[in-house]
């Protein structure tokens, strides 16, 4: 079995090749928009969500081409959210993945349009026959990604995040915020392979449970890195949440207890994969990566 770091890099390569084909090429009057879309998506990053799509799909023998298209769609949604999150009206960040944010490289209006276009492109990809021959599977992918990115997912989580500034939230409220803002797209990424592979309800539920705990562990580590991380390694500004007065589990529990909670969630995520035996070893490694990473 391939080790995790090269497997993550391999998934990134597969996804980026798919994105290069699927993203529109600059032409005519839309050139600036297409350039901004490519800038927002092709600028690096861990590509963890595509990794989760590809490796959940492999559990069920799904073709790599089909899984790569879904991975590309997920990354389009993720990068749209980053381009919008960095805007002055949101988190107001000038740096993303070690380079100027999309609105700094272009302008705010172009960043908004690029994000809008990436979100639309994601659903165009999923609804295309090339993603899966079964229209019911394509419809389920579209439905689930719409939920994950909409008011009961990322958009709702971002609203809760903005409203939480300078407020003290309970553990339950913070957990719900993080499940929506970060966890929903991670959950879709893990369940997408089960949808593509027409998995049993038990198998799909196992991946959902895995994703739930993985997403929370990942977000706690993000919050820890926001306090302790090196901006040069992170590729973005550190200390933004603290400055904005946002409620996080790290702020509520303290650094040591937050680390313990992240480790507990990572271990719990791994247990959900027991029914997949060694086929899920890379997903188990991803749960450990979520809390050991430095960026």
Secondary structure by P-SEA (a helix, b strand, c coil): ccccaaaaaaaaaaaaaaaaaacccccccaaaaaaaaaaaccccccaaaaaaaaaaaaaccccaaaaaaaaaaaaaaaaaaaaaaacccccccccccccccccccccaaaaaaaaaaaaaaaaaaaacccccccaaaaaaaaaaaaaaaccccaaaaaaaaaaaccccccaaaaaaaaaaccaaaaaaaaaaaaaaacccaaaaaaaaaaaaaaaaaaaaaaaaaaacccccccccccccccccccccccccccaaaaaaaaaaaaaaaaaaaccccccaaaaaaaaaaaccccc
